[in-house]
Amino acid sequence: MGRQEAAPASQGAVPAGTGAASTGTAGAGTASGRPADGVPAVRLTGVRRVYGQLAAVAGVDLEVAEGEFFTMLGPSGSGKTTLLRLIAGFERPDAGSVELAGVDVTREPPYARNVNTVFQDYALFPHMDVLENVEYGLRVARVAKAERRRRAEAALDMVRLAGLGGRKPVQLSGGQRQRVALARAIVNEPEVLLLDEPLGALDAKLRQEMQFELKRIQREVGISFIYVTHDQEEALTMSDRLAVFNQGRIEQLGTPVEVYEQPASDFVAGFIGVSNLLERGGRHFTIRPEKIHLLADGETAPDGSHVERGRIEEVVYLGMLTRYQIALEAGGRLTAVRQNLETAAAEALEARGRTVNVAWRETQTYDIHNENRAGTSTSP
């Protein structure tokens, strides 16, 4: 333990958990390094990053509040990971500024920023045990042995790995290694924790469990999390607010409910879950599949509903739900879902090819105006 270990290449200069906690660079606002009241944990102003002719980040303005779980959501190539790297200091913007706790750090290197990053590749030191991995950043910062041991054990307890400090990473499951990486990142108490698709390598069930764990941990430590993902469920599950990225710009910014229920564009409506886009009477609007009611033979639509006739083209049985794709006689297609409360799989699949009436309430539709159609972007 007397020599300093070389950091994994995928972590930049130092691994997650070895940020600038000891440098004091981002300590404006309060003595603890937290921003003063009203000062955002992160502020981006006109940030732009260009590779050749491609604007990976095309002039983004964004503020993330202290203690907020903020998600950057979008498809591959939309600019979200590049923006995360600009906040971390792994890259520098071609234009614009990056502030942490009110301090301009645009030209500061990664180690001088009070942030830590957790990647999909956890990059744990294989020859160190779990406790040593978590302590590593504190050792680099020359924290006394007794203090770093206390803080590392507390971090492991927070991620529910108490008692596993003596194990090597190879002896842990994928979910446990992810928790070790998270403990190593929070042990230095950074102002902001950056997470670049950290659950991408986990199986579906474990990924769902870790979504709740990450939110619990974020609430307990009280620091700002900025989370990058292309998974809509992750974004809706964990976020206080989220930004939907498209072609280097923010297409929409808001709470999960706002973005899901009131999409600002065709792109957002189609990217966040499943949405139905229809043109009726000069209106261009969206309605979610769960809002659509499939009427049984002889069933009357609820009062105030709009009713149309269509043909069921496809049926997909999903266990708890069945998904129906319907071609409407008035034009357009829509997707509807129905809970399988009493319907057997065979009965649901037999609906394929049938003509049905579908109904929805006008109050459950949301108009998308022409300037926010697919292929355009709204300013952040």
TIKEKOL-99539 format. One line per 4 residues: number of its first residue (from 1); their letters; for each residue x, y, z of N, C-alpha, C. Coordinates in steps of 0.05 Angstrom, whole numbers. Layout:
<rs>
NUM	a	X,Y,Z,X,Y,Z,X,Y,Z; ...
</rs>
This chain:
<rs>
1	mgrq	16,-24,0,0,0,0,17,25,0; 44,22,0,61,45,1,64,60,-25; 59,46,-47,62,59,-73,35,68,-84; 36,88,-101,11,97,-114,5,81,-138
5	eaap	-20,71,-141,-27,54,-163,-33,71,-188; -28,60,-211,-35,73,-236,-65,71,-240; -78,93,-249,-107,93,-252,-114,79,-277; -139,66,-278,-148,53,-302,-151,74,-324
9	asqg	-144,66,-349,-144,85,-371,-172,96,-377; -192,79,-372,-219,88,-379,-230,110,-360; -216,115,-338,-225,135,-319,-211,162,-323; -194,165,-344,-180,190,-346,-156,190,-327
13	avpa	-151,213,-315,-128,216,-298,-130,199,-272; -154,198,-261,-159,183,-237,-186,169,-239; -190,148,-223,-216,134,-225,-237,150,-210; -262,141,-216,-285,154,-202,-280,152,-172
17	gtga	-285,174,-158,-280,174,-129,-255,189,-122; -240,198,-142,-215,213,-135,-217,241,-148; -239,254,-144,-243,281,-155,-228,301,-139; -237,326,-141,-222,349,-130,-231,356,-102
21	astg	-239,337,-86,-249,344,-60,-228,358,-43; -203,352,-48,-182,363,-31,-170,388,-44; -178,396,-67,-166,419,-81,-178,445,-73; -204,445,-67,-218,470,-60,-226,486,-84
25	taga	-221,477,-108,-226,492,-132,-255,500,-134; -273,481,-129,-302,486,-133,-315,494,-107; -301,506,-89,-312,511,-63,-326,538,-60; -333,551,-82,-347,577,-79,-375,572,-68
29	gtas	-386,592,-55,-413,591,-46,-413,587,-16; -403,564,-6,-401,559,23,-375,546,29; -368,545,55,-343,533,64,-342,503,57; -365,490,57,-367,461,52,-364,455,22
33	grpa	-363,475,5,-362,470,-23,-389,469,-36; -411,470,-20,-438,470,-32,-444,498,-41; -459,501,-63,-466,528,-73,-485,542,-53; -483,568,-53,-501,584,-36,-529,581,-47
37	dgvp	-548,589,-30,-576,587,-38,-581,601,-65; -594,587,-83,-601,598,-109,-580,594,-130; -556,585,-122,-535,581,-142,-537,552,-151; -540,547,-177,-542,520,-187,-516,504,-183
41	avrl	-519,478,-179,-495,461,-177,-479,461,-204; -494,462,-226,-482,463,-252,-497,483,-269; -482,500,-283,-494,519,-302,-478,517,-328; -492,512,-350,-479,512,-376,-491,535,-392
45	tgvr	-474,550,-405,-483,573,-420,-471,572,-449; -489,568,-468,-480,568,-496,-459,548,-503; -459,525,-489,-438,505,-493,-440,492,-520; -418,491,-534,-417,480,-561,-391,463,-564
49	rvyg	-394,440,-577,-371,422,-583,-374,411,-611; -354,416,-628,-355,409,-656,-333,389,-662; -340,368,-677,-320,350,-688,-322,351,-719; -302,364,-731,-303,368,-760,-327,385,-767
53	qlaa	-345,374,-783,-370,388,-791,-393,382,-773; -390,364,-754,-412,355,-737,-412,370,-710; -434,382,-704,-438,396,-678,-449,375,-659; -432,362,-643,-441,342,-624,-458,355,-602
57	vagv	-450,379,-594,-466,395,-575,-469,423,-588; -494,431,-594,-498,454,-611,-510,477,-596; -495,487,-576,-504,511,-561,-525,505,-540; -517,492,-519,-535,483,-498,-534,502,-474
61	dlev	-557,511,-464,-560,526,-439,-574,507,-420; -564,504,-396,-576,485,-377,-567,492,-348; -586,489,-330,-579,492,-301,-589,467,-286; -572,456,-269,-579,434,-252,-578,443,-223
65	aege	-599,440,-208,-600,450,-181,-585,432,-162; -577,444,-140,-564,428,-119,-583,406,-108; -573,382,-106,-589,360,-96,-609,349,-115; -607,356,-141,-626,346,-161,-616,321,-174
69	fftm	-634,302,-180,-628,279,-197,-637,287,-225; -617,293,-242,-623,304,-269,-613,284,-289; -630,278,-309,-623,258,-329,-622,271,-357; -601,263,-372,-598,271,-400,-605,246,-416
73	lgps	-627,248,-431,-638,225,-445,-637,230,-475; -630,209,-490,-631,212,-519,-619,189,-532; -622,186,-559,-611,164,-574,-581,167,-576; -567,146,-586,-539,148,-591,-533,170,-611
77	gsgk	-512,186,-605,-504,208,-622,-520,233,-618; -536,235,-597,-552,259,-593,-537,281,-577; -513,274,-567,-497,294,-553,-496,293,-523; -511,275,-511,-513,274,-482,-487,266,-468
81	ttll	-473,245,-479,-448,236,-467,-426,257,-471; -426,270,-494,-406,291,-499,-410,314,-479; -435,321,-473,-440,342,-454,-431,334,-426; -435,308,-419,-426,299,-393,-396,301,-391
85	rlia	-381,294,-412,-352,296,-412,-343,325,-410; -358,344,-421,-352,372,-419,-355,381,-390; -375,371,-376,-379,379,-348,-356,367,-331; -348,342,-338,-327,329,-322,-300,341,-328
89	gfer	-296,354,-351,-270,365,-358,-253,347,-375; -264,324,-384,-250,307,-402,-247,319,-430; -265,337,-436,-263,353,-461,-269,382,-455; -260,399,-473,-265,428,-470,-284,437,-492
93	pdag	-302,455,-485,-321,465,-505,-307,484,-525; -317,484,-550,-307,503,-570,-319,531,-565; -341,532,-551,-354,557,-543,-371,553,-519; -376,575,-504,-393,573,-480,-377,568,-455
97	svel	-391,566,-433,-378,563,-407,-392,542,-390; -375,531,-371,-384,511,-352,-379,521,-324; -400,523,-308,-397,532,-280,-405,510,-261; -390,507,-240,-397,489,-218,-399,505,-192
101	agvd	-422,504,-180,-427,520,-155,-420,549,-159; -426,560,-182,-421,588,-187,-393,595,-196; -375,576,-199,-347,581,-207,-343,571,-235; -332,588,-252,-326,581,-280,-302,562,-280
105	vtre	-308,537,-290,-287,516,-291,-282,508,-320; -290,524,-339,-289,516,-367,-261,507,-375; -240,520,-365,-213,513,-373,-198,497,-351; -213,488,-331,-200,473,-310,-198,443,-317
109	ppya	-177,429,-310,-174,401,-316,-193,384,-298; -198,359,-304,-216,342,-289,-210,341,-259; -184,339,-252,-178,336,-223,-182,361,-207; -186,384,-220,-191,409,-206,-221,415,-204
113	rnvn	-238,396,-211,-267,400,-210,-278,381,-188; -296,392,-173,-307,377,-151,-330,359,-161; -323,342,-180,-342,322,-191,-328,295,-193; -344,274,-193,-334,247,-199,-352,235,-220
117	tvfq	-341,215,-234,-356,202,-255,-356,172,-252; -380,160,-256,-383,131,-256,-390,123,-284; -374,105,-296,-378,96,-323,-391,69,-323; -400,60,-347,-411,33,-351,-389,13,-344
121	dyal	-364,18,-352,-342,1,-345,-331,11,-318; -335,-5,-297,-331,4,-270,-301,9,-264; -283,-4,-279,-254,0,-277,-244,-2,-248; -252,-23,-234,-242,-28,-207,-214,-40,-209
125	fphm	-197,-35,-189,-171,-47,-188,-174,-76,-181; -167,-95,-198,-172,-123,-192,-155,-134,-169; -131,-123,-164,-113,-133,-144,-119,-121,-116; -137,-101,-115,-145,-90,-89,-171,-102,-80
129	dvle	-175,-104,-54,-201,-113,-45,-221,-89,-47; -246,-95,-40,-267,-75,-43,-262,-50,-26; -254,-54,-2,-249,-31,16,-226,-14,5; -205,-27,-4,-182,-12,-16,-191,4,-41
133	nvey	-208,-8,-57,-218,6,-81,-233,31,-73; -250,29,-53,-265,52,-44,-248,73,-31; -227,65,-17,-209,83,-3,-190,98,-22; -187,88,-46,-166,97,-64,-164,127,-67
137	glrv	-187,140,-73,-187,168,-77,-179,184,-52; -187,174,-29,-180,187,-4,-150,184,2; -139,161,-7,-110,157,-3,-94,176,-21; -104,180,-46,-91,199,-64,-92,227,-52
141	arva	-115,233,-38,-118,260,-26,-105,262,1; -89,241,9,-74,240,34,-91,243,59; -115,231,58,-131,230,82,-120,209,101; -120,215,127,-109,197,147,-122,169,145
145	kaer	-106,148,151,-115,121,147,-141,115,162; -142,123,188,-166,117,204,-191,131,193; -187,156,183,-210,171,173,-219,160,146; -200,153,128,-209,141,103,-222,114,106
149	rrra	-213,98,126,-226,73,131,-255,77,141; -258,97,159,-285,102,169,-303,111,147; -294,129,129,-311,139,108,-316,118,87; -297,101,81,-301,79,62,-321,59,72
153	eaal	-319,52,97,-339,33,109,-367,45,109; -369,71,114,-395,84,114,-406,85,86; -389,89,66,-398,89,38,-408,61,30; -394,40,38,-402,13,32,-428,6,46
157	dmvr	-432,16,70,-457,12,84,-480,25,69; -475,49,58,-496,64,44,-505,49,19; -486,35,5,-493,21,-19,-500,-9,-13; -503,-15,13,-511,-41,23,-491,-63,16
161	lagl	-466,-57,20,-445,-76,16,-428,-80,42; -440,-73,65,-426,-76,90,-418,-105,94; -394,-110,103,-384,-137,107,-370,-149,83; -371,-136,60,-358,-147,36,-332,-133,29
165	ggrk	-322,-116,47,-298,-101,42,-273,-117,36; -272,-142,46,-248,-158,43,-248,-174,17; -269,-173,2,-271,-188,-23,-257,-174,-46; -247,-189,-66,-236,-178,-90,-259,-173,-110
169	pvql	-256,-155,-129,-278,-149,-148,-287,-174,-164; -269,-192,-170,-276,-216,-185,-295,-234,-169; -296,-231,-143,-314,-247,-126,-342,-235,-123; -347,-213,-138,-372,-199,-135,-389,-203,-161
173	sggq	-415,-200,-158,-433,-200,-181,-431,-173,-195; -443,-171,-219,-442,-146,-234,-456,-123,-219; -478,-129,-206,-492,-109,-190,-475,-99,-166; -461,-118,-154,-444,-111,-131,-421,-94,-140
177	rqrv	-409,-100,-163,-386,-84,-173,-396,-56,-179; -420,-54,-190,-431,-28,-195,-434,-12,-170; -442,-25,-148,-445,-11,-122,-417,-2,-111; -397,-19,-116,-370,-11,-107,-361,14,-122
181	alar	-365,15,-148,-358,39,-163,-373,63,-153; -398,60,-146,-414,82,-136,-403,91,-109; -397,72,-91,-386,79,-65,-359,94,-68; -342,85,-87,-317,99,-92,-321,127,-102
185	aivn	-344,132,-116,-349,158,-127,-360,177,-106; -375,167,-87,-388,185,-68,-372,189,-42; -351,173,-38,-336,174,-13,-322,201,-10; -314,214,-32,-301,240,-31,-321,263,-28
189	epev	-347,257,-27,-368,277,-25,-365,299,-46; -367,291,-72,-365,311,-93,-390,328,-93; -388,351,-105,-411,369,-109,-431,357,-129; -420,344,-150,-437,332,-171,-426,304,-177
193	llld	-444,285,-180,-436,259,-189,-447,255,-217; -430,248,-236,-437,243,-264,-438,213,-269; -459,204,-281,-463,175,-285,-469,171,-315; -451,157,-328,-453,152,-357,-462,124,-362
197	eplg	-489,120,-364,-502,94,-369,-490,72,-351; -489,76,-325,-476,57,-307,-490,30,-304; -516,29,-313,-531,4,-310,-532,-12,-336; -519,-2,-356,-522,-15,-383,-513,-43,-384
201	alda	-494,-52,-367,-483,-79,-368,-499,-99,-352; -520,-89,-338,-535,-107,-320,-559,-119,-334; -568,-142,-324,-592,-154,-336,-616,-138,-328; -639,-143,-342,-662,-126,-339,-673,-124,-311
205	klrq	-675,-147,-297,-686,-146,-270,-667,-131,-250; -641,-137,-252,-623,-123,-234,-622,-93,-241; -624,-86,-266,-624,-58,-274,-648,-44,-261; -671,-56,-261,-695,-44,-248,-690,-40,-218
209	emqf	-678,-60,-205,-673,-58,-177,-654,-35,-171; -633,-33,-188,-613,-12,-183,-624,16,-189; -644,18,-205,-656,45,-209,-666,56,-183; -680,39,-168,-691,48,-142,-668,53,-122
213	elkr	-647,36,-123,-625,39,-105,-610,65,-110; -606,72,-135,-592,97,-142,-608,121,-132; -634,120,-135,-650,143,-126,-649,145,-95; -650,122,-82,-648,122,-53,-621,133,-44
217	iqre	-600,125,-56,-573,134,-49,-571,164,-54; -581,173,-77,-580,202,-83,-594,218,-62; -617,209,-53,-632,224,-32,-617,224,-6; -603,202,0,-588,201,26,-564,219,26
221	vgis	-549,219,4,-524,235,3,-530,264,-3; -552,269,-17,-561,297,-21,-545,313,-41; -529,299,-58,-514,314,-78,-528,311,-105; -520,328,-124,-532,328,-150,-522,305,-166
225	fiyv	-540,290,-178,-533,268,-197,-541,277,-225; -522,275,-244,-528,279,-272,-524,252,-286; -546,242,-296,-547,214,-306,-552,214,-336; -535,199,-350,-538,196,-379,-549,169,-386
229	thdq	-570,168,-403,-582,143,-411,-597,146,-437; -601,123,-451,-619,123,-474,-644,107,-466; -646,98,-441,-668,82,-432,-690,100,-420; -713,101,-433,-734,119,-424,-745,111,-397
233	eeal	-746,85,-391,-757,77,-365,-739,86,-342; -712,84,-346,-694,94,-326,-699,124,-321; -701,139,-343,-705,168,-340,-731,175,-325; -752,161,-332,-778,167,-319,-779,158,-290
237	tmsd	-764,136,-284,-765,125,-257,-750,142,-237; -726,152,-245,-708,163,-226,-707,194,-225; -714,207,-246,-708,235,-249,-726,254,-234; -714,275,-224,-730,298,-215,-738,315,-240
241	rlav	-718,319,-257,-723,331,-284,-706,316,-304; -713,319,-329,-698,307,-350,-697,325,-375; -676,321,-391,-674,335,-416,-672,315,-438; -689,318,-458,-688,300,-481,-671,312,-503
245	fnqg	-650,298,-511,-631,308,-530,-636,297,-558; -631,314,-578,-634,306,-606,-616,323,-622; -597,311,-637,-579,325,-655,-564,348,-641; -554,342,-617,-538,361,-602,-552,383,-588
249	rieq	-579,382,-588,-595,403,-575,-615,390,-555; -624,407,-537,-645,398,-519,-672,402,-533; -686,379,-538,-712,381,-551,-734,388,-531; -731,379,-506,-750,386,-485,-737,382,-458
253	lgtp	-745,400,-439,-735,400,-412,-758,402,-393; -760,383,-374,-782,384,-355,-782,361,-336; -803,358,-320,-806,335,-302,-814,311,-319; -811,287,-308,-820,263,-323,-849,265,-332
257	vevy	-866,274,-314,-895,276,-321,-899,296,-343; -886,319,-343,-889,339,-364,-880,328,-391; -857,315,-391,-846,306,-416,-862,283,-428; -872,266,-410,-888,243,-420,-916,251,-428
261	eqpa	-929,267,-412,-957,275,-417,-959,298,-437; -939,315,-439,-940,339,-456,-915,341,-474; -910,322,-492,-886,323,-508,-886,348,-526; -862,360,-528,-860,385,-543,-857,381,-573
265	sdfv	-852,357,-582,-848,352,-610,-854,323,-617; -856,318,-643,-860,290,-652,-838,273,-642; -813,283,-643,-790,267,-634,-793,259,-605; -800,277,-587,-803,271,-559,-826,251,-555
269	agfi	-848,256,-568,-871,238,-566,-864,210,-574; -849,207,-595,-841,180,-604,-819,167,-588; -801,184,-577,-778,173,-563,-785,165,-534; -802,180,-521,-810,174,-493,-833,154,-494
273	gvsn	-828,129,-490,-848,109,-491,-860,106,-518; -886,97,-519,-900,93,-544,-922,115,-545; -923,129,-568,-943,150,-571,-957,147,-598; -982,156,-599,-997,156,-623,-1000,185,-633
277	ller	-991,190,-658,-992,216,-670,-1014,216,-691; -1034,233,-689,-1056,233,-707,-1062,261,-717; -1074,263,-742,-1083,288,-753,-1114,286,-756; -1128,304,-743,-1157,305,-744,-1166,334,-744
281	ggrh	-1182,342,-764,-1194,368,-764,-1173,391,-762; -1150,387,-775,-1130,408,-774,-1112,407,-749; -1119,389,-731,-1103,386,-707,-1082,364,-711; -1058,369,-700,-1037,348,-699,-1032,343,-669
285	ftir	-1039,319,-660,-1039,314,-631,-1028,286,-626; -1022,282,-600,-1012,256,-591,-1031,246,-568; -1032,219,-567,-1047,206,-545,-1033,180,-538; -1029,175,-513,-1014,152,-504,-1032,127,-506
289	peki	-1019,103,-511,-1034,78,-514,-1052,71,-490; -1043,77,-466,-1059,69,-443,-1084,86,-439; -1086,108,-454,-1110,126,-453,-1132,116,-472; -1125,98,-490,-1144,89,-510,-1160,65,-500
293	hlla	-1186,66,-504,-1205,46,-494,-1215,29,-518; -1210,3,-518,-1221,-15,-538,-1249,-23,-529; -1269,-17,-545,-1296,-23,-538,-1304,-51,-546; -1315,-66,-528,-1325,-93,-534,-1351,-90,-550
297	dget	-1360,-111,-563,-1385,-111,-579,-1408,-101,-562; -1422,-80,-571,-1445,-70,-557,-1438,-51,-534; -1412,-48,-528,-1404,-30,-506,-1406,-1,-515; -1416,16,-497,-1419,45,-502,-1394,59,-492
301	apdg	-1385,78,-508,-1362,94,-499,-1368,112,-476; -1349,116,-458,-1354,135,-436,-1362,163,-446; -1378,176,-430,-1387,203,-438,-1363,221,-444; -1366,237,-465,-1346,256,-472,-1323,245,-488
305	shve	-1326,220,-497,-1305,206,-512,-1307,211,-542; -1285,210,-556,-1285,210,-586,-1282,181,-594; -1299,172,-613,-1299,144,-621,-1292,141,-650; -1275,122,-657,-1269,116,-685,-1269,86,-689
309	rgri	-1272,78,-714,-1272,50,-721,-1246,42,-734; -1237,18,-729,-1212,9,-740,-1209,-21,-741; -1188,-30,-752,-1183,-59,-755,-1157,-66,-740; -1158,-87,-723,-1135,-96,-708,-1116,-111,-727
313	eevv	-1092,-99,-732,-1073,-111,-750,-1054,-130,-736; -1047,-124,-711,-1027,-140,-697,-1034,-141,-667; -1028,-163,-655,-1032,-167,-626,-1006,-178,-614; -997,-165,-593,-972,-174,-580,-979,-179,-551
317	ylgm	-976,-204,-542,-982,-212,-515,-958,-208,-498; -960,-191,-477,-937,-184,-460,-940,-192,-431; -956,-213,-426,-959,-222,-398,-981,-206,-384; -972,-185,-370,-991,-168,-356,-1009,-152,-375
321	ltry	-998,-146,-399,-1012,-129,-418,-1013,-142,-445; -1032,-134,-461,-1032,-141,-490,-1032,-115,-505; -1015,-114,-526,-1012,-90,-543,-1026,-95,-569; -1043,-76,-578,-1058,-78,-602,-1049,-56,-621
325	qial	-1044,-63,-646,-1038,-43,-667,-1063,-42,-685; -1074,-18,-688,-1100,-14,-701,-1098,6,-724; -1107,-2,-748,-1109,16,-771,-1137,29,-770; -1138,56,-769,-1164,70,-766,-1176,76,-794
329	eagg	-1202,73,-796,-1216,78,-821,-1213,107,-829; -1210,126,-810,-1208,154,-816,-1179,162,-823; -1161,142,-823,-1133,147,-829,-1115,147,-805; -1092,136,-809,-1072,134,-787,-1074,108,-772
333	rlta	-1053,103,-757,-1052,79,-740,-1047,87,-712; -1056,70,-694,-1050,75,-666,-1045,49,-651; -1032,51,-629,-1026,29,-611,-1043,32,-585; -1055,11,-577,-1070,11,-552,-1061,-12,-535
337	vrqn	-1063,-9,-508,-1056,-31,-490,-1080,-37,-472; -1082,-62,-465,-1103,-71,-446,-1091,-90,-426; -1098,-85,-401,-1089,-104,-380,-1103,-131,-383; -1088,-152,-378,-1098,-179,-380,-1110,-188,-353
341	leta	-1131,-174,-345,-1143,-180,-319,-1159,-206,-320; -1173,-210,-342,-1189,-234,-345,-1185,-248,-372; -1169,-235,-389,-1165,-245,-416,-1143,-265,-418; -1148,-289,-429,-1127,-308,-433,-1111,-301,-458
345	aaea	-1086,-312,-460,-1069,-306,-483,-1082,-313,-509; -1095,-337,-510,-1107,-346,-535,-1130,-327,-543; -1145,-318,-524,-1167,-300,-530,-1157,-273,-541; -1136,-263,-529,-1124,-238,-538,-1114,-240,-566
349	lear	-1100,-262,-572,-1088,-266,-599,-1109,-270,-620; -1132,-280,-613,-1154,-284,-632,-1166,-258,-642; -1160,-236,-629,-1171,-210,-637,-1159,-200,-663; -1136,-211,-671,-1123,-202,-695,-1142,-204,-719
353	grtv	-1144,-182,-734,-1162,-182,-758,-1190,-172,-753; -1197,-169,-728,-1225,-160,-722,-1228,-130,-725; -1252,-121,-730,-1259,-93,-731,-1269,-85,-704; -1259,-62,-694,-1266,-53,-667,-1271,-23,-667
357	nvaw	-1285,-15,-646,-1287,14,-640,-1267,21,-618; -1254,44,-622,-1236,53,-602,-1245,81,-593; -1240,87,-568,-1249,113,-557,-1228,125,-540; -1227,151,-540,-1209,166,-522,-1222,193,-515
361	retq	-1215,203,-492,-1225,229,-484,-1208,251,-496; -1220,272,-505,-1206,295,-517,-1187,307,-496; -1194,306,-471,-1177,318,-450,-1151,302,-447; -1150,278,-458,-1125,262,-456,-1107,264,-480
365	tydi	-1115,281,-499,-1097,286,-522,-1080,311,-516; -1059,314,-531,-1042,337,-528,-1033,347,-555; -1039,372,-561,-1032,383,-587,-1002,389,-590; -992,382,-613,-964,388,-620,-965,408,-643
369	hnen	-954,431,-639,-956,452,-659,-936,448,-682; -941,461,-704,-925,456,-728,-896,461,-724; -889,482,-709,-861,489,-705,-846,468,-689; -860,449,-676,-847,429,-660,-850,401,-672
373	ragt	-854,400,-699,-856,374,-712,-829,360,-713; -829,335,-720,-804,319,-722,-785,333,-741; -759,332,-733,-738,344,-750,-731,372,-742; -746,383,-723,-739,410,-712,-732,407,-683
377	stsp	-720,427,-673,-712,427,-645,-720,453,-631; -727,451,-606,-734,475,-591,-710,483,-575; -706,508,-570,-684,517,-554,-687,509,-526; -664,503,-512,-666,495,-484,-676,518,-467
</rs>
